[in-house]
């Protein structure tokens, strides 16, 4: 029983680390989600701010991470 608990704990830690690495890699990608929108002269700053609020990109990274994990697990 102790071995099973140890393996499950190891699995949970590894899943957390892999998801954290994936999240960081996605956020460090050279093209941001709004790169094309920010280059468009017809889009206002208010529109960009509203989109960032809708997608939660105005929140701290740890909030974005847990929201991302929650959304991934709902798939």
MDAnalysis code that builds the backbone (N, CA, C; Angstrom):
import MDAnalysis as mda
import numpy as np

u = mda.Universe.empty(225, n_residues=75, atom_resindex=np.repeat(np.arange(75), 3), trajectory=True)
u.add_TopologyAttr("name", ["N", "CA", "C"] * 75)
u.add_TopologyAttr("resid", np.arange(1, 76))
u.add_TopologyAttr("resname", ["UNK", "UNK", "UNK", "UNK", "UNK", "UNK", "UNK", "UNK", "UNK", "UNK", "UNK", "UNK", "UNK", "UNK", "UNK", "UNK", "UNK", "UNK", "UNK", "UNK", "UNK", "UNK", "UNK", "UNK", "UNK", "UNK", "UNK", "UNK", "UNK", "UNK", "UNK", "UNK", "UNK", "UNK", "UNK", "UNK", "UNK", "UNK", "UNK", "UNK", "UNK", "UNK", "UNK", "UNK", "UNK", "UNK", "UNK", "UNK", "UNK", "UNK", "UNK", "UNK", "UNK", "UNK", "UNK", "UNK", "UNK", "UNK", "UNK", "UNK", "UNK", "UNK", "UNK", "UNK", "UNK", "UNK", "UNK", "UNK", "UNK", "UNK", "UNK", "UNK", "UNK", "UNK", "UNK"])
u.atoms.positions = np.array([
    [0.824, -1.194, 0.000],
    [0.000, 0.000, 0.000],
    [0.869, 1.259, 0.000],
    [1.967, 1.199, 0.729],
    [2.875, 2.333, 0.799],
    [3.505, 2.604, -0.565],
    [3.811, 1.551, -1.291],
    [4.406, 1.690, -2.616],
    [3.420, 2.336, -3.592],
    [2.163, 1.959, -3.508],
    [1.139, 2.535, -4.387],
    [0.985, 4.025, -4.111],
    [0.951, 4.395, -2.834],
    [0.848, 5.805, -2.465],
    [2.054, 6.587, -2.981],
    [3.220, 6.009, -2.858],
    [4.447, 6.648, -3.322],
    [4.411, 6.856, -4.839],
    [3.954, 5.848, -5.567],
    [3.865, 5.945, -7.025],
    [2.825, 6.991, -7.447],
    [1.692, 7.040, -6.756],
    [0.666, 8.029, -7.075],
    [1.151, 9.447, -6.785],
    [1.871, 9.616, -5.706],
    [2.438, 10.916, -5.376],
    [3.452, 11.335, -6.439],
    [4.292, 10.401, -6.852],
    [5.271, 10.668, -7.906],
    [4.564, 11.051, -9.205],
    [3.491, 10.354, -9.533],
    [2.714, 10.647, -10.735],
    [2.129, 12.059, -10.675],
    [1.568, 12.430, -9.527],
    [0.977, 13.757, -9.376],
    [2.034, 14.851, -9.524],
    [3.190, 14.643, -8.931],
    [4.269, 15.628, -9.032],
    [4.750, 15.748, -10.477],
    [4.909, 14.622, -11.145],
    [5.369, 14.648, -12.535],
    [4.341, 15.322, -13.446],
    [3.064, 15.063, -13.237],
    [2.026, 15.725, -14.034],
    [2.048, 17.236, -13.821],
    [2.247, 17.649, -12.579],
    [2.327, 19.079, -12.277],
    [3.526, 19.705, -12.983],
    [4.678, 19.061, -12.904],
    [5.898, 19.597, -13.521],
    [5.759, 19.653, -15.042],
    [5.223, 18.609, -15.639],
    [5.045, 18.589, -17.097],
    [4.057, 19.665, -17.537],
    [2.971, 19.833, -16.797],
    [2.003, 20.864, -17.167],
    [2.597, 22.258, -16.981],
    [3.415, 22.447, -15.956],
    [4.061, 23.740, -15.743],
    [5.043, 24.051, -16.874],
    [5.824, 23.069, -17.276],
    [6.763, 23.260, -18.388],
    [6.004, 23.570, -19.677],
    [4.909, 22.882, -19.915],
    [4.102, 23.138, -21.119],
    [3.536, 24.552, -21.109],
    [3.020, 24.975, -19.968],
    [2.449, 26.315, -19.844],
    [3.509, 27.384, -20.092],
    [4.674, 27.202, -19.506],
    [5.757, 28.174, -19.687],
    [6.199, 28.209, -21.146],
    [6.319, 27.049, -21.773],
    [6.738, 27.000, -23.178],
    [5.727, 27.701, -24.080],
    [4.455, 27.524, -23.803],
    [3.415, 28.180, -24.601],
    [3.469, 29.692, -24.407],
    [3.673, 30.132, -23.168],
    [3.699, 31.571, -22.900],
    [4.978, 32.247, -23.369],
    [6.049, 31.497, -23.523],
    [7.304, 32.084, -23.993],
    [7.459, 32.005, -25.507],
    [6.466, 31.506, -26.182],
    [6.522, 31.422, -27.647],
    [6.689, 32.830, -28.224],
    [7.443, 32.963, -29.306],
    [7.743, 34.301, -29.830],
    [6.523, 35.092, -30.297],
    [5.534, 34.453, -30.852],
    [4.335, 35.167, -31.302],
    [3.278, 35.116, -30.223],
    [2.924, 36.287, -29.709],
    [1.893, 36.318, -28.684],
    [0.521, 36.150, -29.335],
    [-0.451, 35.910, -28.497],
    [-1.821, 35.699, -28.962],
    [-2.345, 36.935, -29.694],
    [-1.899, 38.119, -29.281],
    [-2.403, 39.367, -29.842],
    [-1.398, 40.063, -30.749],
    [-0.362, 39.366, -31.184],
    [0.675, 40.001, -32.005],
    [0.095, 40.580, -33.290],
    [-0.740, 39.822, -33.968],
    [-1.320, 40.330, -35.218],
    [-2.331, 41.434, -34.941],
    [-3.036, 41.338, -33.841],
    [-4.012, 42.369, -33.497],
    [-3.369, 43.677, -33.102],
    [-2.234, 43.597, -32.417],
    [-1.549, 44.817, -32.002],
    [-0.919, 45.538, -33.190],
    [-0.611, 44.809, -34.246],
    [-0.037, 45.431, -35.439],
    [-1.102, 46.052, -36.335],
    [-2.353, 45.683, -36.130],
    [-3.449, 46.209, -36.936],
    [-3.798, 47.618, -36.447],
    [-3.683, 48.630, -37.302],
    [-3.965, 50.003, -36.857],
    [-5.449, 50.260, -36.576],
    [-6.329, 49.389, -37.026],
    [-7.765, 49.593, -36.809],
    [-8.234, 49.119, -35.441],
    [-7.413, 48.366, -34.732],
    [-7.802, 47.855, -33.418],
    [-7.332, 48.836, -32.345],
    [-8.254, 49.220, -31.487],
    [-7.927, 50.193, -30.444],
    [-7.322, 49.497, -29.227],
    [-6.694, 50.300, -28.389],
    [-6.118, 49.781, -27.144],
    [-7.213, 49.211, -26.240],
    [-8.385, 49.840, -26.277],
    [-9.499, 49.357, -25.457],
    [-9.937, 47.965, -25.902],
    [-9.941, 47.735, -27.213],
    [-10.322, 46.414, -27.733],
    [-9.320, 45.351, -27.305],
    [-8.035, 45.686, -27.378],
    [-6.999, 44.738, -26.959],
    [-7.121, 44.455, -25.469],
    [-7.356, 45.506, -24.671],
    [-7.513, 45.320, -23.227],
    [-8.743, 44.466, -22.920],
    [-9.816, 44.680, -23.667],
    [-11.033, 43.896, -23.461],
    [-10.803, 42.430, -23.809],
    [-10.093, 42.164, -24.895],
    [-9.787, 40.780, -25.271],
    [-8.891, 40.114, -24.229],
    [-7.909, 40.849, -23.725],
    [-7.036, 40.290, -22.692],
    [-7.835, 39.965, -21.434],
    [-8.818, 40.805, -21.116],
    [-9.669, 40.536, -19.952],
    [-10.553, 39.312, -20.194],
    [-11.106, 39.185, -21.390],
    [-11.966, 38.046, -21.722],
    [-11.197, 36.735, -21.599],
    [-9.967, 36.713, -22.120],
    [-9.164, 35.491, -22.103],
    [-8.341, 35.336, -20.828],
    [-8.448, 36.275, -19.904],
    [-7.759, 36.159, -18.624],
    [-6.276, 36.463, -18.679],
    [-5.824, 37.132, -19.727],
    [-4.401, 37.431, -19.864],
    [-3.974, 38.644, -19.044],
    [-4.932, 39.306, -18.403],
    [-4.608, 40.429, -17.539],
    [-4.392, 39.982, -16.091],
    [-4.559, 38.706, -15.840],
    [-4.410, 38.158, -14.488],
    [-2.969, 37.710, -14.256],
    [-2.582, 37.521, -12.990],
    [-1.228, 37.022, -12.703],
    [-0.994, 35.644, -13.326],
    [0.270, 35.314, -13.549],
    [0.611, 34.058, -14.225],
    [0.125, 32.827, -13.474],
    [0.185, 32.841, -12.145],
    [-0.261, 31.656, -11.414],
    [-1.763, 31.443, -11.571],
    [-2.531, 32.517, -11.682],
    [-3.976, 32.393, -11.916],
    [-4.215, 31.870, -13.328],
    [-3.451, 32.376, -14.296],
    [-3.562, 31.888, -15.666],
    [-3.210, 30.406, -15.740],
    [-2.177, 30.001, -14.994],
    [-1.751, 28.603, -15.018],
    [-2.854, 27.683, -14.501],
    [-3.423, 28.000, -13.345],
    [-4.448, 27.120, -12.787],
    [-5.731, 27.150, -13.613],
    [-6.019, 28.275, -14.234],
    [-7.156, 28.337, -15.151],
    [-6.889, 27.470, -16.381],
    [-5.660, 27.512, -16.882],
    [-5.256, 26.695, -18.032],
    [-5.348, 25.210, -17.696],
    [-4.874, 24.829, -16.512],
    [-4.945, 23.422, -16.086],
    [-6.400, 22.987, -15.967],
    [-7.232, 23.840, -15.378],
    [-8.656, 23.511, -15.243],
    [-9.296, 23.322, -16.619],
    [-8.973, 24.202, -17.555],
    [-9.541, 24.082, -18.901],
    [-9.028, 22.843, -19.625],
    [-7.776, 22.488, -19.431],
    [-7.211, 21.288, -20.060],
    [-7.897, 20.034, -19.519],
    [-8.141, 19.996, -18.222],
    [-8.757, 18.802, -17.638],
    [-10.230, 18.677, -18.006],
    [-10.849, 19.758, -18.458],
    [-12.255, 19.702, -18.854],
    [-12.441, 19.177, -20.269],
    [-11.358, 19.050, -21.023],
    [-11.483, 18.598, -22.412],
    [-11.987, 17.218, -22.491],
])
